[in-house]
């Protein structure tokens, strides 16, 4: 019996010339990097308050 391969989400995509990391990438890394990432699954816990209000392009 063949084992079904699960479709893995890509780690990033490009938008307006910028690389945007996906939630899958962040989960693989395992922690918030503090850069106010668009798809952060960790609630932006390490993002400084001064950076939290910045627009995410």
PDB file of N, H, CA, C and O in Angstrom:
ATOM      1  N   UNK A   1       0.851  -1.183   0.000  1.00  0.00           N
ATOM      2  CA  UNK A   1       0.000   0.000   0.000  1.00  0.00           C
ATOM      3  C   UNK A   1       0.897   1.248   0.000  1.00  0.00           C
ATOM      4  O   UNK A   1       1.837   1.349   0.788  1.00  0.00           O
ATOM      5  N   UNK A   2       0.593   2.182  -0.886  1.00  0.00           N
ATOM      6  H   UNK A   2      -0.170   2.100  -1.527  1.00  0.00           H
ATOM      7  CA  UNK A   2       1.384   3.411  -0.972  1.00  0.00           C
ATOM      8  C   UNK A   2       0.987   4.392   0.117  1.00  0.00           C
ATOM      9  O   UNK A   2      -0.193   4.609   0.389  1.00  0.00           O
ATOM     10  N   UNK A   3       1.996   4.970   0.724  1.00  0.00           N
ATOM     11  H   UNK A   3       2.955   4.793   0.502  1.00  0.00           H
ATOM     12  CA  UNK A   3       1.735   5.981   1.749  1.00  0.00           C
ATOM     13  C   UNK A   3       1.490   7.315   1.059  1.00  0.00           C
ATOM     14  O   UNK A   3       2.285   7.745   0.223  1.00  0.00           O
ATOM     15  N   UNK A   4       0.390   7.966   1.412  1.00  0.00           N
ATOM     16  H   UNK A   4      -0.256   7.616   2.091  1.00  0.00           H
ATOM     17  CA  UNK A   4       0.079   9.268   0.808  1.00  0.00           C
ATOM     18  C   UNK A   4       1.051  10.310   1.326  1.00  0.00           C
ATOM     19  O   UNK A   4       1.295  10.418   2.528  1.00  0.00           O
ATOM     20  N   UNK A   5       1.595  11.069   0.401  1.00  0.00           N
ATOM     21  H   UNK A   5       1.397  10.981  -0.575  1.00  0.00           H
ATOM     22  CA  UNK A   5       2.479  12.162   0.791  1.00  0.00           C
ATOM     23  C   UNK A   5       1.621  13.379   1.087  1.00  0.00           C
ATOM     24  O   UNK A   5       0.803  13.795   0.267  1.00  0.00           O
ATOM     25  N   UNK A   6       1.819  13.937   2.259  1.00  0.00           N
ATOM     26  H   UNK A   6       2.484  13.600   2.925  1.00  0.00           H
ATOM     27  CA  UNK A   6       1.042  15.130   2.572  1.00  0.00           C
ATOM     28  C   UNK A   6       1.677  16.325   1.881  1.00  0.00           C
ATOM     29  O   UNK A   6       2.900  16.441   1.796  1.00  0.00           O
ATOM     30  N   UNK A   7       0.828  17.200   1.397  1.00  0.00           N
ATOM     31  H   UNK A   7      -0.165  17.106   1.467  1.00  0.00           H
ATOM     32  CA  UNK A   7       1.298  18.386   0.697  1.00  0.00           C
ATOM     33  C   UNK A   7       1.808  19.391   1.726  1.00  0.00           C
ATOM     34  O   UNK A   7       1.071  19.827   2.610  1.00  0.00           O
ATOM     35  N   UNK A   8       3.066  19.742   1.594  1.00  0.00           N
ATOM     36  H   UNK A   8       3.665  19.387   0.876  1.00  0.00           H
ATOM     37  CA  UNK A   8       3.689  20.656   2.542  1.00  0.00           C
ATOM     38  C   UNK A   8       3.579  22.092   2.045  1.00  0.00           C
ATOM     39  O   UNK A   8       3.828  22.382   0.874  1.00  0.00           O
ATOM     40  N   UNK A   9       3.203  22.976   2.949  1.00  0.00           N
ATOM     41  H   UNK A   9       3.001  22.741   3.900  1.00  0.00           H
ATOM     42  CA  UNK A   9       3.099  24.397   2.613  1.00  0.00           C
ATOM     43  C   UNK A   9       4.504  24.957   2.377  1.00  0.00           C
ATOM     44  O   UNK A   9       5.444  24.595   3.085  1.00  0.00           O
ATOM     45  N   UNK A  10       4.648  25.835   1.385  1.00  0.00           N
ATOM     46  H   UNK A  10       3.885  26.128   0.810  1.00  0.00           H
ATOM     47  CA  UNK A  10       5.970  26.437   1.151  1.00  0.00           C
ATOM     48  C   UNK A  10       6.389  27.309   2.340  1.00  0.00           C
ATOM     49  O   UNK A  10       5.551  27.770   3.115  1.00  0.00           O
ATOM     50  N   UNK A  11       7.690  27.522   2.464  1.00  0.00           N
ATOM     51  H   UNK A  11       8.371  27.147   1.834  1.00  0.00           H
ATOM     52  CA  UNK A  11       8.221  28.331   3.563  1.00  0.00           C
ATOM     53  C   UNK A  11       8.084  29.826   3.311  1.00  0.00           C
ATOM     54  O   UNK A  11       8.095  30.615   4.256  1.00  0.00           O
ATOM     55  N   UNK A  12       7.957  30.220   2.062  1.00  0.00           N
ATOM     56  H   UNK A  12       7.948  29.580   1.294  1.00  0.00           H
ATOM     57  CA  UNK A  12       7.878  31.645   1.743  1.00  0.00           C
ATOM     58  C   UNK A  12       7.240  31.848   0.371  1.00  0.00           C
ATOM     59  O   UNK A  12       7.084  30.913  -0.413  1.00  0.00           O
ATOM     60  N   UNK A  13       6.879  33.105   0.111  1.00  0.00           N
ATOM     61  H   UNK A  13       7.006  33.865   0.749  1.00  0.00           H
ATOM     62  CA  UNK A  13       6.406  33.522  -1.208  1.00  0.00           C
ATOM     63  C   UNK A  13       6.877  34.952  -1.414  1.00  0.00           C
ATOM     64  O   UNK A  13       7.299  35.621  -0.470  1.00  0.00           O
ATOM     65  N   UNK A  14       6.802  35.412  -2.651  1.00  0.00           N
ATOM     66  H   UNK A  14       6.459  34.869  -3.418  1.00  0.00           H
ATOM     67  CA  UNK A  14       7.228  36.780  -2.949  1.00  0.00           C
ATOM     68  C   UNK A  14       6.011  37.661  -3.177  1.00  0.00           C
ATOM     69  O   UNK A  14       5.061  37.270  -3.856  1.00  0.00           O
ATOM     70  N   UNK A  15       6.055  38.852  -2.601  1.00  0.00           N
ATOM     71  H   UNK A  15       6.827  39.169  -2.049  1.00  0.00           H
ATOM     72  CA  UNK A  15       4.984  39.827  -2.761  1.00  0.00           C
ATOM     73  C   UNK A  15       5.624  41.198  -2.922  1.00  0.00           C
ATOM     74  O   UNK A  15       6.370  41.651  -2.054  1.00  0.00           O
ATOM     75  N   UNK A  16       5.328  41.848  -4.028  1.00  0.00           N
ATOM     76  H   UNK A  16       4.722  41.480  -4.732  1.00  0.00           H
ATOM     77  CA  UNK A  16       5.894  43.168  -4.320  1.00  0.00           C
ATOM     78  C   UNK A  16       7.419  43.180  -4.204  1.00  0.00           C
ATOM     79  O   UNK A  16       8.004  44.150  -3.723  1.00  0.00           O
ATOM     80  N   UNK A  17       8.051  42.103  -4.646  1.00  0.00           N
ATOM     81  H   UNK A  17       7.575  41.315  -5.037  1.00  0.00           H
ATOM     82  CA  UNK A  17       9.504  42.022  -4.628  1.00  0.00           C
ATOM     83  C   UNK A  17      10.115  41.655  -3.284  1.00  0.00           C
ATOM     84  O   UNK A  17      11.338  41.601  -3.156  1.00  0.00           O
ATOM     85  N   UNK A  18       9.288  41.405  -2.289  1.00  0.00           N
ATOM     86  H   UNK A  18       8.294  41.449  -2.393  1.00  0.00           H
ATOM     87  CA  UNK A  18       9.786  41.052  -0.959  1.00  0.00           C
ATOM     88  C   UNK A  18       9.463  39.597  -0.633  1.00  0.00           C
ATOM     89  O   UNK A  18       8.416  39.088  -1.032  1.00  0.00           O
ATOM     90  N   UNK A  19      10.356  38.930   0.088  1.00  0.00           N
ATOM     91  H   UNK A  19      11.207  39.343   0.412  1.00  0.00           H
ATOM     92  CA  UNK A  19      10.120  37.564   0.525  1.00  0.00           C
ATOM     93  C   UNK A  19       9.282  37.600   1.801  1.00  0.00           C
ATOM     94  O   UNK A  19       9.637  38.275   2.767  1.00  0.00           O
ATOM     95  N   UNK A  20       8.168  36.868   1.795  1.00  0.00           N
ATOM     96  H   UNK A  20       7.880  36.320   1.010  1.00  0.00           H
ATOM     97  CA  UNK A  20       7.274  36.809   2.950  1.00  0.00           C
ATOM     98  C   UNK A  20       7.277  35.373   3.468  1.00  0.00           C
ATOM     99  O   UNK A  20       6.908  34.451   2.740  1.00  0.00           O
ATOM    100  N   UNK A  21       7.688  35.179   4.710  1.00  0.00           N
ATOM    101  H   UNK A  21       7.988  35.927   5.301  1.00  0.00           H
ATOM    102  CA  UNK A  21       7.714  33.844   5.291  1.00  0.00           C
ATOM    103  C   UNK A  21       6.316  33.433   5.722  1.00  0.00           C
ATOM    104  O   UNK A  21       5.556  34.246   6.248  1.00  0.00           O
ATOM    105  N   UNK A  22       5.977  32.162   5.498  1.00  0.00           N
ATOM    106  H   UNK A  22       6.594  31.501   5.071  1.00  0.00           H
ATOM    107  CA  UNK A  22       4.658  31.639   5.834  1.00  0.00           C
ATOM    108  C   UNK A  22       4.613  31.187   7.294  1.00  0.00           C
ATOM    109  O   UNK A  22       5.642  31.091   7.962  1.00  0.00           O
ATOM    110  N   UNK A  23       3.408  30.916   7.768  1.00  0.00           N
ATOM    111  H   UNK A  23       2.572  30.995   7.226  1.00  0.00           H
ATOM    112  CA  UNK A  23       3.249  30.398   9.125  1.00  0.00           C
ATOM    113  C   UNK A  23       3.988  29.071   9.272  1.00  0.00           C
ATOM    114  O   UNK A  23       4.564  28.794  10.325  1.00  0.00           O
ATOM    115  N   UNK A  24       3.975  28.248   8.220  1.00  0.00           N
ATOM    116  H   UNK A  24       3.507  28.473   7.365  1.00  0.00           H
ATOM    117  CA  UNK A  24       4.677  26.959   8.262  1.00  0.00           C
ATOM    118  C   UNK A  24       6.165  27.161   8.550  1.00  0.00           C
ATOM    119  O   UNK A  24       6.750  26.420   9.339  1.00  0.00           O
ATOM    120  N   UNK A  25       6.772  28.153   7.918  1.00  0.00           N
ATOM    121  H   UNK A  25       6.297  28.755   7.276  1.00  0.00           H
ATOM    122  CA  UNK A  25       8.192  28.435   8.160  1.00  0.00           C
ATOM    123  C   UNK A  25       8.426  28.814   9.618  1.00  0.00           C
ATOM    124  O   UNK A  25       9.349  28.314  10.261  1.00  0.00           O
ATOM    125  N   UNK A  26       7.579  29.704  10.130  1.00  0.00           N
ATOM    126  H   UNK A  26       6.829  30.110   9.608  1.00  0.00           H
ATOM    127  CA  UNK A  26       7.749  30.169  11.511  1.00  0.00           C
ATOM    128  C   UNK A  26       7.586  29.016  12.500  1.00  0.00           C
ATOM    129  O   UNK A  26       8.324  28.936  13.482  1.00  0.00           O
ATOM    130  N   UNK A  27       6.635  28.132  12.253  1.00  0.00           N
ATOM    131  H   UNK A  27       6.035  28.197  11.455  1.00  0.00           H
ATOM    132  CA  UNK A  27       6.436  26.983  13.148  1.00  0.00           C
ATOM    133  C   UNK A  27       7.646  26.050  13.119  1.00  0.00           C
ATOM    134  O   UNK A  27       8.029  25.493  14.148  1.00  0.00           O
ATOM    135  N   UNK A  28       8.245  25.882  11.944  1.00  0.00           N
ATOM    136  H   UNK A  28       7.934  26.334  11.108  1.00  0.00           H
ATOM    137  CA  UNK A  28       9.453  25.045  11.845  1.00  0.00           C
ATOM    138  C   UNK A  28      10.604  25.665  12.636  1.00  0.00           C
ATOM    139  O   UNK A  28      11.381  24.954  13.273  1.00  0.00           O
ATOM    140  N   UNK A  29      10.708  26.997  12.592  1.00  0.00           N
ATOM    141  H   UNK A  29      10.076  27.575  12.074  1.00  0.00           H
ATOM    142  CA  UNK A  29      11.771  27.689  13.326  1.00  0.00           C
ATOM    143  C   UNK A  29      11.540  27.536  14.824  1.00  0.00           C
ATOM    144  O   UNK A  29      12.486  27.312  15.580  1.00  0.00           O
ATOM    145  N   UNK A  30      10.293  27.655  15.255  1.00  0.00           N
ATOM    146  H   UNK A  30       9.525  27.837  14.641  1.00  0.00           H
ATOM    147  CA  UNK A  30       9.956  27.358  16.639  1.00  0.00           C
ATOM    148  C   UNK A  30       9.890  28.508  17.621  1.00  0.00           C
ATOM    149  O   UNK A  30       9.675  28.282  18.812  1.00  0.00           O
ATOM    150  N   UNK A  31      10.071  29.741  17.156  1.00  0.00           N
ATOM    151  H   UNK A  31      10.246  29.925  16.189  1.00  0.00           H
ATOM    152  CA  UNK A  31      10.002  30.877  18.080  1.00  0.00           C
ATOM    153  C   UNK A  31       9.746  32.170  17.305  1.00  0.00           C
ATOM    154  O   UNK A  31       9.938  32.230  16.090  1.00  0.00           O
ATOM    155  N   UNK A  32       9.309  33.200  18.028  1.00  0.00           N
ATOM    156  H   UNK A  32       9.153  33.151  19.014  1.00  0.00           H
ATOM    157  CA  UNK A  32       9.108  34.528  17.441  1.00  0.00           C
ATOM    158  C   UNK A  32      10.466  35.212  17.314  1.00  0.00           C
ATOM    159  O   UNK A  32      11.241  35.249  18.270  1.00  0.00           O
ATOM    160  N   UNK A  33      10.750  35.752  16.131  1.00  0.00           N
ATOM    161  H   UNK A  33      10.120  35.723  15.355  1.00  0.00           H
ATOM    162  CA  UNK A  33      12.048  36.401  15.892  1.00  0.00           C
ATOM    163  C   UNK A  33      12.039  37.879  16.277  1.00  0.00           C
ATOM    164  O   UNK A  33      13.101  38.495  16.364  1.00  0.00           O
ATOM    165  N   UNK A  34      10.856  38.458  16.510  1.00  0.00           N
ATOM    166  H   UNK A  34       9.993  37.957  16.439  1.00  0.00           H
ATOM    167  CA  UNK A  34      10.779  39.855  16.920  1.00  0.00           C
ATOM    168  C   UNK A  34      10.741  40.852  15.778  1.00  0.00           C
ATOM    169  O   UNK A  34      10.891  42.052  16.005  1.00  0.00           O
ATOM    170  N   UNK A  35      10.542  40.376  14.543  1.00  0.00           N
ATOM    171  H   UNK A  35      10.420  39.401  14.359  1.00  0.00           H
ATOM    172  CA  UNK A  35      10.544  41.275  13.387  1.00  0.00           C
ATOM    173  C   UNK A  35       9.150  41.673  12.903  1.00  0.00           C
ATOM    174  O   UNK A  35       9.016  42.238  11.818  1.00  0.00           O
ATOM    175  N   UNK A  36       8.113  41.389  13.690  1.00  0.00           N
ATOM    176  H   UNK A  36       8.221  40.930  14.572  1.00  0.00           H
ATOM    177  CA  UNK A  36       6.745  41.780  13.352  1.00  0.00           C
ATOM    178  C   UNK A  36       6.277  41.124  12.049  1.00  0.00           C
ATOM    179  O   UNK A  36       5.652  41.773  11.210  1.00  0.00           O
ATOM    180  N   UNK A  37       6.580  39.849  11.887  1.00  0.00           N
ATOM    181  H   UNK A  37       7.088  39.321  12.568  1.00  0.00           H
ATOM    182  CA  UNK A  37       6.247  39.119  10.660  1.00  0.00           C
ATOM    183  C   UNK A  37       4.736  38.995  10.474  1.00  0.00           C
ATOM    184  O   UNK A  37       3.989  38.831  11.438  1.00  0.00           O
ATOM    185  N   UNK A  38       4.308  39.075   9.235  1.00  0.00           N
ATOM    186  H   UNK A  38       4.914  39.209   8.451  1.00  0.00           H
ATOM    187  CA  UNK A  38       2.895  39.026   8.879  1.00  0.00           C
ATOM    188  C   UNK A  38       2.214  37.746   9.358  1.00  0.00           C
ATOM    189  O   UNK A  38       1.087  37.799   9.849  1.00  0.00           O
ATOM    190  N   UNK A  39       2.872  36.608   9.224  1.00  0.00           N
ATOM    191  H   UNK A  39       3.787  36.565   8.825  1.00  0.00           H
ATOM    192  CA  UNK A  39       2.254  35.317   9.533  1.00  0.00           C
ATOM    193  C   UNK A  39       2.764  34.697  10.835  1.00  0.00           C
ATOM    194  O   UNK A  39       2.783  33.474  10.969  1.00  0.00           O
ATOM    195  N   UNK A  40       3.168  35.515  11.776  1.00  0.00           N
ATOM    196  H   UNK A  40       3.153  36.509  11.666  1.00  0.00           H
ATOM    197  CA  UNK A  40       3.716  35.013  13.041  1.00  0.00           C
ATOM    198  C   UNK A  40       2.648  34.237  13.827  1.00  0.00           C
ATOM    199  O   UNK A  40       1.609  34.799  14.176  1.00  0.00           O
ATOM    200  N   UNK A  41       2.900  32.941  14.109  1.00  0.00           N
ATOM    201  H   UNK A  41       3.744  32.484  13.826  1.00  0.00           H
ATOM    202  CA  UNK A  41       1.932  32.164  14.884  1.00  0.00           C
ATOM    203  C   UNK A  41       2.148  32.290  16.397  1.00  0.00           C
ATOM    204  O   UNK A  41       1.458  31.635  17.178  1.00  0.00           O
ATOM    205  N   UNK A  42       3.092  33.120  16.806  1.00  0.00           N
ATOM    206  H   UNK A  42       3.653  33.652  16.172  1.00  0.00           H
ATOM    207  CA  UNK A  42       3.436  33.249  18.224  1.00  0.00           C
ATOM    208  C   UNK A  42       2.939  34.553  18.844  1.00  0.00           C
ATOM    209  O   UNK A  42       3.395  34.947  19.918  1.00  0.00           O
ATOM    210  N   UNK A  43       2.017  35.212  18.178  1.00  0.00           N
ATOM    211  H   UNK A  43       1.646  34.892  17.306  1.00  0.00           H
ATOM    212  CA  UNK A  43       1.423  36.422  18.740  1.00  0.00           C
ATOM    213  C   UNK A  43       2.376  37.594  18.846  1.00  0.00           C
ATOM    214  O   UNK A  43       2.171  38.494  19.661  1.00  0.00           O
ATOM    215  N   UNK A  44       3.425  37.590  18.024  1.00  0.00           N
ATOM    216  H   UNK A  44       3.592  36.860  17.362  1.00  0.00           H
ATOM    217  CA  UNK A  44       4.409  38.678  18.018  1.00  0.00           C
ATOM    218  C   UNK A  44       4.967  38.930  19.416  1.00  0.00           C
ATOM    219  O   UNK A  44       5.187  40.077  19.805  1.00  0.00           O
ATOM    220  N   UNK A  45       5.195  37.854  20.170  1.00  0.00           N
ATOM    221  H   UNK A  45       5.017  36.922  19.854  1.00  0.00           H
ATOM    222  CA  UNK A  45       5.601  37.974  21.576  1.00  0.00           C
ATOM    223  C   UNK A  45       6.930  38.682  21.807  1.00  0.00           C
ATOM    224  O   UNK A  45       7.120  39.274  22.870  1.00  0.00           O
ATOM    225  N   UNK A  46       7.848  38.643  20.858  1.00  0.00           N
ATOM    226  H   UNK A  46       7.694  38.162  19.995  1.00  0.00           H
ATOM    227  CA  UNK A  46       9.145  39.304  21.052  1.00  0.00           C
ATOM    228  C   UNK A  46       9.260  40.636  20.316  1.00  0.00           C
ATOM    229  O   UNK A  46      10.325  41.252  20.315  1.00  0.00           O
ATOM    230  N   UNK A  47       8.181  41.080  19.695  1.00  0.00           N
ATOM    231  H   UNK A  47       7.315  40.579  19.695  1.00  0.00           H
ATOM    232  CA  UNK A  47       8.206  42.344  18.954  1.00  0.00           C
ATOM    233  C   UNK A  47       8.100  43.498  19.947  1.00  0.00           C
ATOM    234  O   UNK A  47       7.177  43.525  20.760  1.00  0.00           O
ATOM    235  N   UNK A  48       9.029  44.450  19.894  1.00  0.00           N
ATOM    236  H   UNK A  48       9.779  44.428  19.233  1.00  0.00           H
ATOM    237  CA  UNK A  48       8.951  45.608  20.794  1.00  0.00           C
ATOM    238  C   UNK A  48       7.682  46.423  20.512  1.00  0.00           C
ATOM    239  O   UNK A  48       7.232  46.502  19.369  1.00  0.00           O
ATOM    240  N   UNK A  49       7.120  47.016  21.541  1.00  0.00           N
ATOM    241  H   UNK A  49       7.485  46.952  22.470  1.00  0.00           H
ATOM    242  CA  UNK A  49       5.893  47.803  21.381  1.00  0.00           C
ATOM    243  C   UNK A  49       6.035  48.867  20.304  1.00  0.00           C
ATOM    244  O   UNK A  49       5.085  49.128  19.567  1.00  0.00           O
ATOM    245  N   UNK A  50       7.190  49.478  20.202  1.00  0.00           N
ATOM    246  H   UNK A  50       7.962  49.266  20.800  1.00  0.00           H
ATOM    247  CA  UNK A  50       7.396  50.537  19.210  1.00  0.00           C
ATOM    248  C   UNK A  50       7.291  50.012  17.778  1.00  0.00           C
ATOM    249  O   UNK A  50       6.994  50.777  16.861  1.00  0.00           O
ATOM    250  N   UNK A  51       7.527  48.730  17.583  1.00  0.00           N
ATOM    251  H   UNK A  51       7.768  48.108  18.328  1.00  0.00           H
ATOM    252  CA  UNK A  51       7.485  48.132  16.253  1.00  0.00           C
ATOM    253  C   UNK A  51       6.116  47.522  15.929  1.00  0.00           C
ATOM    254  O   UNK A  51       5.796  47.318  14.758  1.00  0.00           O
ATOM    255  N   UNK A  52       5.305  47.230  16.951  1.00  0.00           N
ATOM    256  H   UNK A  52       5.564  47.396  17.902  1.00  0.00           H
ATOM    257  CA  UNK A  52       4.014  46.568  16.755  1.00  0.00           C
ATOM    258  C   UNK A  52       3.034  47.402  15.944  1.00  0.00           C
ATOM    259  O   UNK A  52       2.159  46.842  15.284  1.00  0.00           O
ATOM    260  N   UNK A  53       3.154  48.712  15.974  1.00  0.00           N
ATOM    261  H   UNK A  53       3.865  49.167  16.510  1.00  0.00           H
ATOM    262  CA  UNK A  53       2.218  49.578  15.261  1.00  0.00           C
ATOM    263  C   UNK A  53       2.636  49.859  13.829  1.00  0.00           C
ATOM    264  O   UNK A  53       1.901  50.513  13.089  1.00  0.00           O
ATOM    265  N   UNK A  54       3.808  49.373  13.423  1.00  0.00           N
ATOM    266  H   UNK A  54       4.405  48.842  14.023  1.00  0.00           H
ATOM    267  CA  UNK A  54       4.276  49.602  12.053  1.00  0.00           C
ATOM    268  C   UNK A  54       3.440  48.793  11.072  1.00  0.00           C
ATOM    269  O   UNK A  54       2.981  47.694  11.383  1.00  0.00           O
ATOM    270  N   UNK A  55       3.252  49.350   9.895  1.00  0.00           N
ATOM    271  H   UNK A  55       3.625  50.242   9.642  1.00  0.00           H
ATOM    272  CA  UNK A  55       2.515  48.673   8.836  1.00  0.00           C
ATOM    273  C   UNK A  55       3.290  47.462   8.347  1.00  0.00           C
ATOM    274  O   UNK A  55       4.520  47.477   8.299  1.00  0.00           O
ATOM    275  N   UNK A  56       2.563  46.414   7.984  1.00  0.00           N
ATOM    276  H   UNK A  56       1.564  46.402   8.023  1.00  0.00           H
ATOM    277  CA  UNK A  56       3.183  45.204   7.444  1.00  0.00           C
ATOM    278  C   UNK A  56       3.022  45.169   5.942  1.00  0.00           C
ATOM    279  O   UNK A  56       2.489  44.198   5.406  1.00  0.00           O
ATOM    280  N   UNK A  57       3.462  46.188   5.256  1.00  0.00           N
ATOM    281  H   UNK A  57       3.895  46.977   5.691  1.00  0.00           H
ATOM    282  CA  UNK A  57       3.389  46.308   3.803  1.00  0.00           C
ATOM    283  C   UNK A  57       2.234  45.533   3.314  1.00  0.00           C
ATOM    284  O   UNK A  57       1.982  45.495   2.109  1.00  0.00           O
TER     285      UNK A  57
END
